[in-house]
């Protein structure tokens, strides 16, 4: 038996398939006999084939998982279209008379050397995308297949050192019973995707690829984070029973759809969902969410050549509000910057983009962009229960300035004969420690708070959650984080305002009891986590359901 990090709940029983690292490194010899035009043409064809493959993967992930999870493939497309990337390889073929494979390999090696010397963790992480795209180009040049993980037999346990975004997107839930990796944590891309797909997963196992062989029978316990290799018949029977019970309980969770959670004092605890596009609403309704606690609007701006205009945004917001049938919908204004960039919007290169020109800071500096979105939101507000939320607020001045632009847009619309709803709540995402520490002052001006724990935790502890070297410090239950959360909730309530949470912590069973104790009013999470969270809360006798 080996232990790791329980990244996605459930039980998987099946046979090991080890995904070997793809080593396609080629010798970079300069060869005088190379047909330069032929090699350039081969490389151009490989780029086009790669773009088509990535586009298909992106569409598949958007349809089956969600817009946010598909975002990484937008960055892959941008790389393939970047003249500084693929263009440099094509130029290298002509300049040095080398094969297309050699040119791509030299490009990957060059980027690896550059990224290795950069201190900024975000920029270093981009190397994973470069390698993924580079491997795809080499694979297409060498005539390889891209569907190694998409044609597996039933009851397969995928074992890998790590799974790239492209790897994870290929997994067929009907065939893959679970997956295991040497590295990774609960917040890694593969772990988040596994939870959304409801595939059991144990990650961060250090040496699982060396501990099993292809064809081994293994049991994956995604609840405890344990893996049993070639178990005896008694153990196998025990876990088959556990798996059957778990599946039955999952079906029983459906009975909680439409049920509200009430505490012993009669207070309603709202369970809402996070979405990234209008298409995600179907999953929200399917899982019985009581509202949308976070609509990440930046995904409307991605994968396109120009900014979405007011009419297009209006239709998107109207669609979501109508489908939710007057249930609350919290729509976050544009949060571009950090790890989300637009190819048609010029932005400065920054040493630390997560602490720089992003979100509301960008919107206040570019009001012509901000106002298009705010006008669209105000026009759509008459079709449902809209709440507008400004992200990355660090001071009262920023909120007042953003609210002022919103009021300006409202007055403009009224002058045009358009009457927005008069009942729109306007709040902020509390994700910066300074906002939590001044929650008493902010609460006098906002209508609500929503705590974005993903950023709040890493900013409070100064630990990047995606950096494996310091991920052990990324602790949601750290006393400093809990103090800031409690302070935010208490100050909201003192001012008669409500407080929600839309980060990963909202669905974390180790955190939910503490958040309930603090009086959190709304828990917003991925749609697939809703029913499990309801069941967990109801395991406490102080909570009951009400139709």
N, C-alpha and C positions, 0 to 999 in steps of 0.2 A: 504494500500500500504506500502510495506517495501523496504528499500534500502540496497544495498550491493555494491560489487566491480564487475563491468562489466568485466568478464574474457574472454568471447567468444561471439562475435557478433551474432545477429539473434533474432528471436522471436519464442517462444515456447508456445503453448496453449495445456493444457492437464490436466490429473488427477494425483494427488499426490500419490506417493508410498514412504512411509518413510522407509528408511533402518535403522533398529534398530542396535545399536552396538551389536556385537556378544560377549556375556558374557559367556564364557565356563570355568570359573574358577572352579577348583575342589578342594575338601578337600584333603590335603596331609597327610592322616593318614597312618602310617606304618601297614601293614596287614600281619600277619604271614601266612595266608592261600594262599597268592599269588603264582601262578605257574610261577616262574621266567622265565623259558624257553618259555612258552606260551606268556608272556608279552613282552619278547624281540622280539619274532617272530612278534607279532602284531605291535610293534613299527617299526621294519625293513620294514614290509609291508606298513605301513603308510608313511614312508620316501620314499619308491619307488613310491607309488601312488602320493605323493606330487611332486616328481621330474617329473613324467610324466605330471601332470597337469600344472606345471610351464613351462615345455618345450613347451606344446601346446599353452599356453598363449603367450609365447615369440615368437613362430613362427607366431601366429596370428597377434600380434602387429607389428612384422617386415614386414609382407606382407601388412597389411592394413594401418599402420601408418608410420613406418620407423625404421631404425636400432637404432637410438639414443634413441627413446622412449622405445625400447625393452631392453635397457641396464640394467635397474633396475632389470629385471628378471634374468639376468646373475648373479647378486649378490645374488639373492634368491637361485639359483641353487648351488652357491658356499657355501652358508650356509648349505644347505641340505647335501652337500658332505664333510663338514668340520668335522673331527673327534673331534674337540674341542667343536662342537655344538651337532649334533645328537649322536655322539659317547659318549658324556658325559651323555646324557639321558639314553642310553642303559646301560652304566656302572652303573648308579644310580639305575636302576631297579634291577640289580643283587646284588649290594652292600647293598641296604636298603630294598630289598624285597617289593617294591611299584609298583603300577600299571603303565602302560605306560603313561596314562593320567596324573597321579601325577608327573611322572618323567619329562614330557614335561612342565607342569605348574611350577614346581620348577626351571627348566632351564630358562623359561621366567622371572620368578620373580627374579632370580639371576642376569640375564643380566640387568633387569630394575634397580636394585639397583646399579649395577656397572656404567651403563650409566648415571644415575641421578647424580652421584658424579663427572663426568668428566666435565672439563671446556671447552674443545674443542667442538665447535658447530657441526663440521662435524661428529665427533665420536658419539655425542649425537643423531644426526639424524639417525644413523644406527639402533637405537632402533625401529624405525618405520618398518624397514625391518625385524628385529627379531620378532616383534609382528605379522607381516603379515604371516611370515613363521610358527610361533608358532601356530597361529589360524588355519592355513591350516592343520598342523599335528593333532591338537586336533579334527578338523572337520572330518578328515579321520578316526581317532580312534573312534569317537563317531557315525560314520555312517551317518554324515550329507551330504548335497548336496552342491556342489560348484557353482551352476549356478543360484543362486537367482536372479541375475540381468540380466541373459541372456535369461530368458523366460518371459519377461514382455509383457503386451498387448500394442497395438499401442497407441500413444499419452500419454505416461507416462512421468510425471515429477518426476525424482528421487530426493529425499530430504534426506540428510544425514549430520551428524555432520562433517564428512570428508569422502573422498573416497580414499581408499588405491590404490596402483598400480594395484593390482589384481582386485579390484572392477571396476576401470575405464576400464580395458581391456575387461571386460565382456559386456560393454554397446553396445547394438545393435542400430546403428544409425537409422535404419528404424522403431524402436519402441520407442526409448527415444527421446522425443521432446526437453528436456532441463534437466539440473540438478542444484540443489541449495545446498550450504553447509554452515554450521555455521562458519567454519574457512577457512583459505587459502587466497592466494593473486594471483595476475596476473601471478606470476612466479612459482606457485605451480605445482606439477606434474599433478594434475587433470586439472588445467586450460590450461596448454600447450597441453595436450592430447585433451581437448575439442576443442581448436582452430584448431588442426590438423584434427580432425574428423568433424569439422564444426557443433558441437552441441552447441546451445546457453547455456551459463552458467553464473550464478551470485554467487559469493563466498564471504566469510567473512561477512555473514549476522548475526552473533552472536547467534541468537536464532530462526532461521527459523524452526528447528525441533520441537520447542515448539509452534510455531505460526500457524501451519497447521496440518491437520489430513489426514490420508490416505483416498483418494476418493474426497478430495476438488478439485474444479476446479480452476486452477491458470493460470495467464498470466505471462510469463517470458520475460522481455524486456532486452535482452543482449546487447543492444546498450547504454541504460541509466543506467543499473544496478538496475532496479526496478522490483518488483514482486507484482502483484495485486491478492488478494485472493478473491475467489468467486465473481467475477465482475458482474455488471448488464448487461443486454442484449445490451445496447448502447455501453458500453465500450468494450464488447466482439466483437461487429461488427467492431468497430474502429480498434482494434488490428488485427482482421482477415484481414482487408484491408491492414494494414501496413505489415503484414506477406506476403501477396500475392505480394505486391509491391516490398518488399525486395527480394523475390525469383525471380521475373521477372528481377530485376536489376542484380542479380547474374548471370542469364543466359546472359544478355546483356554484361556482362564483357568479355564474350568469344570473342567478336568482337575486343578486344584489343590484342589478341594473334597475334604475328608477327609484332606488331607496336612498333616502337622506340619512346622514349620521347626526345624531343628537346626543349631547352630553347630559350628565345628571342634572345640570341646571337649566336644561331646555335650550342650550345654545347650539345652533347649527354649524357643523364643521363642513365646509364646502370642499369637494374633491373635483378639481378641474384638470384640463389637459393643456399641454404645450403643442403648438403646431408650427409648421414652416410654410404652408401653402394652403389655398382653398381646398385642394384635393385631399388634404389630411383630415378634413372634417368628418368624412365617412367613418374613419376609425374612432374618432371622438364620440360620435353618436352610438356606434356599435358597442363601445365599452361603457356607455352610460355616464359620461362625464356631465357634471352639472354646469359646466361653462368652459370657456377657454381662458386660462390664466396667463397665457403668453402666446401671442401670434408674432413670430419673428419675421417682420416684413422685408428684411434685406434679401430674402430669397426671391422676391419679385424683381429685384434689380440684377440678379445673377444670370449667367448664361445668355447674354444678349449683347447686341452691339451698341445700344444707346439706352438712355434713361427711360423708364416707363413714364408715359405721360399721365396727366391727371385723370383722363377718362378710363384708361386701363386700370389704374389703381382703384378708382372709384368702383369699377365693376367687381374687382377682386374682393374688396372690403364688403361691398353690398352682398355678394354671394355668401360669404361667411356669416354675416349677421342674419341673413334670411334663413339659412340652413339651421342656425342655432335657435331660431324661434324664440327670441327675446331672452334667452339665457345670457348671462354676462359674458362679454367678449373683451378681454384686455389686449389691445393692439399696441405693440411697442414700436415707436418710431424708428427710423433708419439707424441701424447699428453697424455701419461700415467702418473698416479700419481694423487694426489688430491682425487677425487671421483672415479677414474678409476684405477683398479688394475688388474693384471694378475695373475691367480693362479699358473702359471708355472714360473713366474719371481719373485725371492726373492727380496723384497724391505724392507728397514728399517721401523720400527714403528716410527712415528713422532708425536710430539705434535701438529703441525700445517701443515698437508700434503699439503694444498693449497699453502703454501708459501715455500714449501720444495723441495724435490728431485723429480722433475717431468718434463715432456715435454722435451725441448731442453737441459735442465740441465742434465737430465738422459741420453739423447742421446750422449751428449759430453763426458760423463763419461763412456758410454758403446758403443764405436764406432763400435764394431763388430755387434751390433744390428742396429745401425744407417745406416751403410754402405749397409746392405742388402736392406733396404728400398730405399736409394738414388740410388743404382744401378738399382733397379726395375723401379723407376721413370724415370731415364735417358733412359733406354732401351725403355720404353713406349712412350717417348716424341715425337717420329717420327710419331705417329698416331693422333696427334691433337695439340691444342694450349695450352700446359702445362705451368702453372706458379707454382713455388714451394714456399711455405710459412713456415717459422720457427716460432713456437709459444713460448710464455713466454720469449721473449727476453727482458732483462733489461739493456743491455749495448752493445756498439759497439764491444767490445772484443768478446762477445758471437757470434754475427753475423759473424764476420770475421772468427772465428774458425769453425763455422758450414759451412760457404761457402767454407772454405779451404778443409774440408772433402768431400764436394760435388765435388770440382775440382779434388781432388785426385781420386774419383770414376770415373769421366769422363776420366781421363788419363788412368786408369786401363782398362776401357772398350775399349778405342781406341787401346790400346796395344793388346787387344784380337780380334781386327778386327771389333768391334761394334762402329758405329758412331751415338751418340745421336744428337738430334736437337741442332742447334747452336743458336736458338732464344728463349731459356727458360728464362723468367723473374724470378728473385729470390727476394722475399720480406719478410717482417716480420708482425706478428700479434702484433699490439700495444694494449696491455692489462695491462701493468704495467705503473704507472705514470712516472717512471724514463725514459721509452722509449719515452713517449710523450714530456717530458721536454727536452730531448736531440734529438728531431726529426730533428733539423737543421743539426746535425752532422751525424745522421743515414741516412738521406735523400741523402747524398753525395755518399753513398755506396750501398743502396738498389735500386731495380727497382720499388717497390711499397710498400705502407702501406695498411693494412686492420685493422680497429679498432674493437677490440673485446670488446664491451661495457659491456657484462655481468660481466667480471672480472674487467674491468677498473673502473666501477662505484663502486663496493664493495671495491676495493683496495683504491680508492681515498677517499671514505667516511668512510672507516673502518666499514662497516655494511654488515653483511651476508644477502643476499637477501632471503635465505631460512629460516631465523630465524624470526619468527613472532614477537618476542619481539622488534626487531630493524628494521623490514622490512619497517616501515614508513620512515626511514632515507634513504632507497635505492631509490634515486630520480635521474632518468636520466637527468632531466633538472636542476640539482644543478649547480650553477654558476661555481664551481671548475671543474666539469666534462665537462661542455661546453667549458671552457677555454682550457682544455687539448685537446679536440676534434678539436677545431678551430685551435689551434697551430699546431697540427699534419697535418691537411689539408693544411694549409698555407705553412708550411715548405716543404711539398711534392711538392706543386706547384712551389715554388721558385726554387726548384732543377729540375723542369721539369718532375716530377714523378706523377703518379696518386694515389689517395687514395680512398679506399672503406671502407665499414663497414659491419660486418657479425654478429653482436650481435642482441638481441631482439629489440634494439632501432631503427634498420634500418626499421622496419615495423610499428613503433609506430607513429600514425597520429599526436600526440601532438608534436613529435620531428621532423618529416619530413620537415616542412617548415624551421625550423632553420638550419637543415643539408643542405638543398638546398641553403639557404642563404650563408652558409659557403663555398659552392662549392664542396660538396662531389660528387665524380665521379661515384661511384658504390654503390648500395644498395643491399645487399644480405640477403635473408630471407627464411623462410619455403616456399615450393612451393605453398601451399594453400593461402599464403598471397600476392602473386605476382600481380594478377589482381586487387585486391582491392587497393593495393598501387599505381598501375598505375592510376587507376581512381581518387584516391585522389589527386595525383600530377596534373593531367589534369584538376582538378576543378579550378586550378589557371590559369587565362588567359595568364600568361607569358610562359606557356608550351603547346606544341602541339605534335601531333603524326606524324610519318613519316614511310612509309613502308620500 
